[in-house]
Amino acid sequence: MASPRRRILLLGGSGRLGRVLTSAWHDRHDLFLPGRAQLDLAEPDHLSSTLAEFDFDTLVNTAGLTSPDACEDNPDLAQRVNAESPGVLARVCTGRGARMIHLSTDYVFAGDCSAPLDETTPAVPVNTYGRSKLAGEEAVLAACSDALVARVSWLFGEAGGDVPSAVLERARRGDALDFIEDKCSAPTWTTELADWLERLITDHREVTGVLHLCHSGAASWRDFAQAVLDLGHEVGLLPEPMSTQGRRLAKFTGFRAVRPPWTVMDNTRLASLLGASPRPWQEALRLHLQRLAGRG
Ligand SMILES: NC(=O)c1ccc[n+]([C@@H]2O[C@H](COP(=O)([O-])OP(=O)(O)OC[C@H]3O[C@@H](n4cnc5c(N)ncnc54)[C@H](OP(=O)(O)O)[C@@H]3O)[C@@H](O)[C@H]2O)c1
């Protein structure tokens, strides 16, 4: 049976994930895509009246202040955009009985141990971005008991602005290929994430609370970059094999916000919903690079 068509208000449609969701869903659902000029999350007090203009039954919030360094520099803005406004959106969803999916992050975790991080692991963020996102999760779930907080990590995909496109660019320019080797997470392909989120909208509206959505396995930035080089060569995006060098997170001075070193999320809850484990991140990366090479 075909999945029901939904009227989805998608926030953050111009972002890296939002662009992929738009292209994946626009044929099968009615999408409303207000941009920042129409609906500004920096102004929580104005949101309810603007939302009243849209006839939606589902709200997916991918919008946010997503750069940890920008959040560190603008903590008040981060609080309004990532925490207060999601709470307002959730209240509106409760009022009209709409399904709400709110995107969050592995950066809610402190990253100080290498045990699996499941949905019950206490979240203890170490930077302003993580604190504002955790406050957003709490505001959403307090205002809308049927909402779903979808935590994702290390997104890559067709919208670019991600690790694979940066690594390929550096390799082609002949830049140094040194990457942090002691910071780990689970890379996740936005094409597959779009499919998982769609199922949560159409088939699994009963799933609420916090859910981790990521591929299986773990990678350091260096592992991820090396896999891009290896698979990029294999699918014809790079003319020759190339090797990375490692750097230590503690010695890297380019970040203003502290980064959590280990944020590999456990995806067992997602696996039980899908009826199968999400594929390993390397397989997803291969599919993505094959598509970039015109072979997918
Ligand atoms: N990318 C990752 O690796 C990653 C990892 C973990 C979690 N996440 C989470 O996944 C979600 C999507 O991330 P992304 O990478 O797609 O983010 P992104 O590329 O940075 O896009 C952010 C979106 O939010 C919009 N936005 C920013 N400030 C706004 C405001 N004041 N009012 C309205 N819209 C505003 C942006 O609009 P403009 O075009 O107007 O700027 C853009 O559409 C976020 O919740 C993020 O925290 C992402």
PDBQT file of the ligand as one rigid body, heavy atoms in Angstrom, charges set to zero:
ROOT
HETATM    1  N1  LIG A 301      25.661  18.643   9.239  1.00  0.00    +0.000 N 
HETATM    2  C1  LIG A 301      25.994  17.778  10.200  1.00  0.00    +0.000 C 
HETATM    3  O1  LIG A 301      27.006  17.062  10.105  1.00  0.00    +0.000 OA
HETATM    4  C2  LIG A 301      25.118  17.624  11.429  1.00  0.00    +0.000 A 
HETATM    5  C3  LIG A 301      25.596  16.806  12.469  1.00  0.00    +0.000 A 
HETATM    6  C4  LIG A 301      24.794  16.639  13.601  1.00  0.00    +0.000 A 
HETATM    7  C5  LIG A 301      23.556  17.251  13.686  1.00  0.00    +0.000 A 
HETATM    8  N2  LIG A 301      23.139  18.063  12.661  1.00  0.00    +0.000 N 
HETATM    9  C6  LIG A 301      21.817  18.700  12.811  1.00  0.00    +0.000 C 
HETATM   10  O2  LIG A 301      21.066  18.448  11.623  1.00  0.00    +0.000 OA
HETATM   11  C7  LIG A 301      20.230  19.577  11.332  1.00  0.00    +0.000 C 
HETATM   12  C8  LIG A 301      20.495  20.039   9.893  1.00  0.00    +0.000 C 
HETATM   13  O3  LIG A 301      21.849  20.408   9.779  1.00  0.00    +0.000 OA
HETATM   14  P1  LIG A 301      22.445  20.993   8.415  1.00  0.00    +0.000 P 
HETATM   15  O4  LIG A 301      23.854  20.519   8.326  1.00  0.00    +0.000 OA
HETATM   16  O5  LIG A 301      21.495  20.748   7.298  1.00  0.00    +0.000 OA
HETATM   17  O6  LIG A 301      22.468  22.557   8.759  1.00  0.00    +0.000 OA
HETATM   18  P2  LIG A 301      22.872  23.776   7.792  1.00  0.00    +0.000 P 
HETATM   19  O7  LIG A 301      23.357  23.285   6.481  1.00  0.00    +0.000 OA
HETATM   20  O8  LIG A 301      23.746  24.664   8.612  1.00  0.00    +0.000 OA
HETATM   21  O9  LIG A 301      21.471  24.497   7.538  1.00  0.00    +0.000 OA
HETATM   22  C9  LIG A 301      20.867  25.225   8.573  1.00  0.00    +0.000 C 
HETATM   23  C10 LIG A 301      19.526  25.722   8.100  1.00  0.00    +0.000 C 
HETATM   24  O10 LIG A 301      18.959  26.472   9.173  1.00  0.00    +0.000 OA
HETATM   25  C11 LIG A 301      18.525  27.718   8.653  1.00  0.00    +0.000 C 
HETATM   26  N3  LIG A 301      18.589  28.749   9.670  1.00  0.00    +0.000 N 
HETATM   27  C12 LIG A 301      19.671  29.174  10.369  1.00  0.00    +0.000 A 
HETATM   28  N4  LIG A 301      19.307  30.174  11.186  1.00  0.00    +0.000 NA
HETATM   29  C13 LIG A 301      17.981  30.365  11.003  1.00  0.00    +0.000 A 
HETATM   30  C14 LIG A 301      17.037  31.249  11.565  1.00  0.00    +0.000 A 
HETATM   31  N5  LIG A 301      17.387  32.187  12.472  1.00  0.00    +0.000 N 
HETATM   32  N6  LIG A 301      15.752  31.175  11.162  1.00  0.00    +0.000 NA
HETATM   33  C15 LIG A 301      15.388  30.274  10.227  1.00  0.00    +0.000 A 
HETATM   34  N7  LIG A 301      16.233  29.419   9.649  1.00  0.00    +0.000 NA
HETATM   35  C16 LIG A 301      17.520  29.456  10.043  1.00  0.00    +0.000 A 
HETATM   36  C17 LIG A 301      19.489  28.016   7.514  1.00  0.00    +0.000 C 
HETATM   37  O11 LIG A 301      18.895  28.990   6.674  1.00  0.00    +0.000 OA
HETATM   38  P3  LIG A 301      19.798  30.042   5.817  1.00  0.00    +0.000 P 
HETATM   39  O12 LIG A 301      20.027  29.367   4.487  1.00  0.00    +0.000 OA
HETATM   40  O13 LIG A 301      18.918  31.244   5.742  1.00  0.00    +0.000 OA
HETATM   41  O14 LIG A 301      21.061  30.268   6.578  1.00  0.00    +0.000 OA
HETATM   42  C18 LIG A 301      19.598  26.648   6.877  1.00  0.00    +0.000 C 
HETATM   43  O15 LIG A 301      18.484  26.383   6.048  1.00  0.00    +0.000 OA
HETATM   44  C19 LIG A 301      20.533  20.616  12.416  1.00  0.00    +0.000 C 
HETATM   45  O16 LIG A 301      19.573  20.467  13.440  1.00  0.00    +0.000 OA
HETATM   46  C20 LIG A 301      21.899  20.209  12.956  1.00  0.00    +0.000 C 
HETATM   47  O17 LIG A 301      22.054  20.602  14.293  1.00  0.00    +0.000 OA
HETATM   48  C21 LIG A 301      23.880  18.252  11.531  1.00  0.00    +0.000 A 
ENDROOT
TORSDOF 0
